[in-house]
Amino acid sequence: MATRPVHPQTEAALARRWSELPAGAQTASQTLGRHAVGCEGTHGVFPKCNLACTPCYHSRDANRVAVSGEHTRTQVSEQMSLLRRIRGPRAHAQLIGGEVTLLPPDDHAATLQIMRDAGREPMSMTHGDFDYDYLEAVALGADGRARLPRLSFAGHFDMLMFGRRGIERPDDEASLHPYRRRFTEMFARLKREHGVRYFLAHNMTVTPRNVDQIADVVQQCHGYGFGMFSFQPAAFVGDDRRWHDEYRDISADAVWAQIELGAGTRLPFRVFQNGDERCNRTAYGFYVGDRWYPILDDRIPVDLRVRDTFFRHLGGVNFSGTPIPLLIIKVARVIARHPSVAMVFAGWTARMIRSVGGWKLLSSKIRPVSFVMHSFMDAEDVAPAWEAMQRGEELTDPRLRATQERLQACSYAMAHPETGELVPACVQHGVLDPGQNVALRKLLPLAPVTSQRIRHDVPVTGGGRAGRDV
Ligand code: SF4
């Protein structure tokens, strides 16, 4: 069983995921149900944040909820159990709330371990404004040794965030580059000093204010150490006091064109599709020097055959969470049954060497970097679409119908152990968060303040380290 290429529970979870997809999403490029069940995230744990973003997808009560390590651990444990039960033994899950580094380091580490124990590869979602001491305290146990084999963090950096230490109100994206670099350097130091491996993603909200600065962010920061650059066009969701622009003025194509400009090449996002194309675009590849290469190109038929072979014979294999020796045995078992797989991938390897250049591959470092665009939906569309779905009703209004299709093919789920339900993150943030945060405010009230100035409400126009003084 241990060396079996695909765990039977994974096989069952993938088959169920595929069968639940709307017909329009059951395409040759679809990863859900063939390679992954989709990404997962926590909710209702620590909604508070100490920066102010415009926009912010959190409801207005989020900053009135105290951060509790015990509450976080209990809730995450229950949510992960449900995800484990419904979606099988392996998945990627985000430890997400408000700001994850407001958790005491021991609680942060314990929560990551809870997620790992449930078979999840956890990623901590942060604004990145914390110090090396905190990172070290999360990574190391009382004996000074690494307590987690690997850390994954997503750092969110953009000029629409206010209150970052040293740069309370960024003028532009370029002025944040030193802060992006500082973030990645902390992890490089952790690896150097303590041998803790890491994966880093860079997240950025996109509005008409910063869309034309995306290319510069990619050009300047691709070598900092991020393994993924993810861009999220803003949606009308969360705290409406922080909606300042007409977010629909920018199209998905315009955002993607900027990312391509930064990467200096076309980014083929139709090889692999995660859920619905209106929600997600992803291009997988790597840098050699300053040049980015896709692992597969959606215009090249032989590349698409490699993808199809991968899905058919290796799709269910868990590549990222399996120790290398065990992974080699699993792949060997696949090849023993299907020797043609080895030929297909040998051909692919030869083509990659030809395309990049053998000498370049030998003399330069290969840096895997993927580009992602994730477009959340507006709460005013999600609410009626979801309500109708709960009644088993298919809406006919084209906009709401599209919303329902996207929710059905959602690649980012959150678990509700109290109902046994999984909900798309769009539903969580657009429909459920406001009520949930009101309840959390009563359950976890902020401690009374005696001598400090109270700043519960995050300033709408920025200019302060909101919440930090509370
Ligand atoms: S969370 Fe929303 S935008 Fe993201 S994949 Fe799910 S439905 Fe699409």
Boltz pocket constraint, residues with backbone or C-beta under 6 A from the ligand:
constraints:
  - pocket:
      binder: B
      contacts: [[A, 274], [A, 275], [A, 279], [A, 280], [A, 374], [A, 375], [A, 376], [A, 377], [A, 403], [A, 406], [A, 407], [A, 409], [A, 410], [A, 411], [A, 412], [A, 424], [A, 425], [A, 426], [A, 427]]
      max_distance: 6.0
